[in-house]
C-alpha cells in the first residue's frame, strides 16, 4: 500500500514538474525595445570602452530613439549620419545583440574592407559576445554526438553561427561576400569609405540581399565626408532621402527648443586674439541665454532633448548626430581644434573638423546653374475642368518691394505634394492704399477644383522686413488676422525652425512671425530637386497668365547653400547667384504658412470626400491650427 502511494506521489510530482517546465518553455518572451534590451542584457566589455559594465542608454539619451527605431517592426530603414565620439559603433553592436537574442535572423554587417570587418569582429564583437551572458549562451550549441564536435566549430572571424541564425562579417571590397546569401538584417558601417566594385555599388548589392524578406531591417551608419563622391555612396545622400531628424534640446530659461549646432557656439578673444577659455559657451538662439559652458554638456540638457523630423512625410528614418551632444566631449576642445585649423589655414584640418566633430559633409560651392531650365521644362497642363482635385489647401507668400508687391499662391495635397497656382506682381508704391486693395482682390479669390470643390487661401504670410514699409505691413495684416493674414520677418540663424510662435511687440499689436529662412530654403531646394511625382513633389502649370515665366524660375533658383574654406575661415550660408530672388522668398513664405497651419491631411481628405464645395471654414472648425489657438482667433 505504501509503495503504491509512493508511486502515485512520484508520478504526480514528475507530472507537475513536467508541466511547470513546459509552461516555462512555452511562456512568451516579453517584448523589448532595442534600448530596453541593451539596458538589461548588453555588457560593455572591459578594454573596449572607458565605461565597461552594463550598458546604460541614459548615458547617451540621444541614442534611445535611434536604437528603438533600428529594432522596431514598423521601421524598415534607418540612416545615421554621425560625428565621432557619439557611440555610433556601440549602437550597431546593440542592434546586433538585440537580433541575436530577441529575433534570431540572418545578419550581415558590412565594413569598408575585409580587413576592417575582421578587426571589428575581433576587437568589438567577440569581447561583447563573451561579456554578455545572454549572447554568449546563444553562441553555444550542444555537442553533436554523431560527429563528436561542437556545432559552433564552424564559426570563424567572419562567420558566427548562433541559435536560429548567423552573422556574416563582410568587406565592401568583396563582391562575393556581398552577393552570396539572403539577409534579413543589414548593418552597413562607415559607408562613405565604401569603394566601387566590378559588380557595381556595394551598398546596392548588399541591399539586394534583403529583398526576399518582408520584415527586413536596413541600418546605415557613417561619419560624413562630402555630399556626393565618385565611386561610392555617401551617408549625406542617404540622410537627405530620410525624414532628417535633428536633436532638439530645451532651454531652461525660455523653454524653447533648439538644435545643438555649431552656429550656437560662441567665444570671446582678448587683446592678443587669444580665445578666452572661460568665455566659451553655447547659447539658446531664441533668448541668447547661456545653456552650456566650456566643458562637457550637463546631463539635464541632453535628457531634455527630443528628435524632430524636418521632413516628416518621408518613411525612412534619419538621424544627424554631432559631437556637441557627446557626454565625453568638452566644448573648449572643439573650439580649440576649430580655431587652430583656422589659424594655420589648414583646409584638410578644417574639413576633418566639419566631418568628425560636427558630423556634416564638406561642401564646396557647386551650383546647378541649369536647375531653373529643368523646372521650367517639366511644367504641365492642369485639368481643364479646374485645378487638380488632389489639392486640399491653399497658402500664399507675399514679398514687399519699394515699387511693387509679389505674391505666390500654392496648393497643397497630401504628403506635402504642392501645386504652383500663380505668381502675381502688383506694380505700384506699397505706401499707396490702392496697391493693398489689389492684393485684397488676389487673396480673396476662390479657386475651383475639378471635383467641384471651391476653396480660398487658408493662410498668407507678408514680409515686413523692409524698415521703410514695416508699419504699412503691420496696419494691413492687423485688420486681416481673422482671415489668417500675418506679418513675418526672416531670420538667417542656422537651426531656427521654419516658423515659430508669434510676438506682438509693436505699436499696432500685430502678430509677427519670425521665419527660419535657412530651414525654409533647405526644405524647398530638396523638394525642387525631387524628380518623382508624389510626396514632396512640386508641380508647376503651363500657360501664359499664371506668372511662372523663365524669369520666375531663375528667381526661384537664385540662391545656393555654401560651406567653403576661404582665407582660413569657414563660410556657410545662402549665396545669391542671380540678382533677383523674390520668387524664392515668396515660396519660403507660402511654405512657412503651411507649416503654421499644420493640416491634418486625413481630415481634409475626409471632408473632400463628403461632397462638393466644402468650405475651408468648415474644415478649420474641425481642426484648428496651432497658431490660431495660440493667438486666440476664432475661425
Steps between C-alpha positions, in 0.01 A plus 500: 500500500778738594688419183188572295452841665867579453474417132195724463671787676810457287293493182306808610823685583656409166185604316491837677867554441456425132202735480692778667795450269275492195318817612831674557620396156182609322462827691533785249805718545427859594523741209787740549609805308858521390596734784317286758685192383836677511435639848413149621737265321783684325832498678775734380820298508801631688763637265249600233365809676600744776172407673479116516212318662127496439402727213307813605298677232442783749869587457431586133129590496519611137561133410175371651274577206746395226555169681126444539431588135779270382323208672134600444282292269330813364824642358684341209797734451700719738777740395742651753736778391725539802810672629767315694477427875120468507484119552391417147699173499340407832161553340583251225615246757179550699288447189702191416458361852126568498444293186723215620309475828146617423444431131763252373553579133744494215712810558766665289731776621689679223820689575707697244752218454541134590783596733277754676226238534742254661637765735150605610409136555803426718525831686135591558259215431685202653563678835133603514381144432719366778413774751119480448353170634180543297711500183767255609234235569351548154838443337545170689348185351468147643754244385414320179526139617519357149804704404640540848558873475323827576266636237644844554841378386415636156505854635787714381603860527276588205216252559341450839221247549244526774166343584260587219735698281848621417709814471705556186778759519569634151721762338355732236796406281389135492221460240480126566425559867235761418312285252528151647203469738151633587500745791221626724700755702757718323735717705731721291773690685703796365341493156687815393811284489341238274660469157349377176543147368482345155147391587396857589408692815570269798222660704244417232633147475458455873146644502401259222575214742209614719228510234353159583409610852182700563625573852849607399701755694759731343726723710756736344751670731792722405700811566443729199767613255352688205147538366572302183802300397599292201530127545283447804206601719491775764313509828394857418315395185327223698419742783343748258263223385384453860274705729815681626464499877699746711551484877318798655581587861303730728621833634451510876443876491249562220371145453556503123664212317799536273748288311845445650680648200842661464334831415383525863857477639667831591821622660691823566863594431739713699714786368752258346234306311518201734176323590387569855430146620245599765297685236436189290129422508197374313207742482130449446425660160161621628592687821884490475529353849809291577392135494840333510844596627842408361497145635287192438124545456289488815294179522173696535565669164537167320207346688277786383567417137251357253539404136308719254459407133546776245326298227247292695320374191795275402491140629874441534617609846818706505709649782775762502729469802762762587775464760345804670260242647774266622531470880875439457589811293588834657393812314836670554674216313273546200559875495875445533503262201293738292704810584829318443395374157398854405825648634710259296276544195478121500226410255540125559485553875191714468328241282589236757345717771176544301481126426616345827385754758195668350387192309427686178634460145758737359337720240653704223293741293383299203178662384273326253464793261260307280248414773267781392486353149417154631214638709367707212511204262302274731200735520172321435143570395251497785148357441274713281205452737683662792808470714622148594259326737791389721533854639370536856624845606641824358762729653661821378834676554537873429830686451499879541721713274525880476307513172284186508361199683567145382281211614526124439199275557552127546257212539591218736404133472567205729860433609612854408453454127451856374359677196608844383178695428616849404767760564353850505692827465311811618679807372484822703632668811401288806448824692185549290179336619393396148797261479378318811143503371622313194667247730166460680340395173771239441473359853120473488495304175306174502662203329288242320624139509421237239283304746274801563648622826566870545779608735658827605846579636533363853799701618717784367841619617616851405860612541546802728880497499538824301535766769338772291180303443474299822226718651295476180520121510403490869196721433389279214541163674358611837161565340504160325632265765159336532551393137844366597702772330815561706820703501832317492868572493784268413787388719823356359585321826606144423286243678203733551166326424325600181225671701483583868234633738397862435577818690307826494753742642414785267276802532233342280498179708518310172612139524850454360650163413876458467589247230811283488590571137790254511265214589245623247746523212653162580156343498402669174821409317456139601144499369597672175765234440244221545438337161236247608137610488339438838601605853686835507491542120444853370274546196500810281235584239546587136330811371554868439298666773621321814831683547722191480733645242867447424579791732297339780703178490827691491393685815381177663850350462691824563674377818720205590621378838874547544742354750852573391848573626639840413792694651516271798133515594185302439219685328156348485162630405288586199670676212332678211601385154249737341397850597127446553355238736144619570347174372710297746400726789132472412523121488672494841219712646227283346674185629530648848130589490421133443730398787310744719163347413627144570215339304373157591491363146276206585236744628526709186472193279193385694336839454590504133328163457179611674380686196564801280596843627587454865626834626837561660311647797310176556822299495686740725229481766562128530875538529633837614858581418747530787561865431135601490443350842813670632389848397140448597347530154160343449479340157 
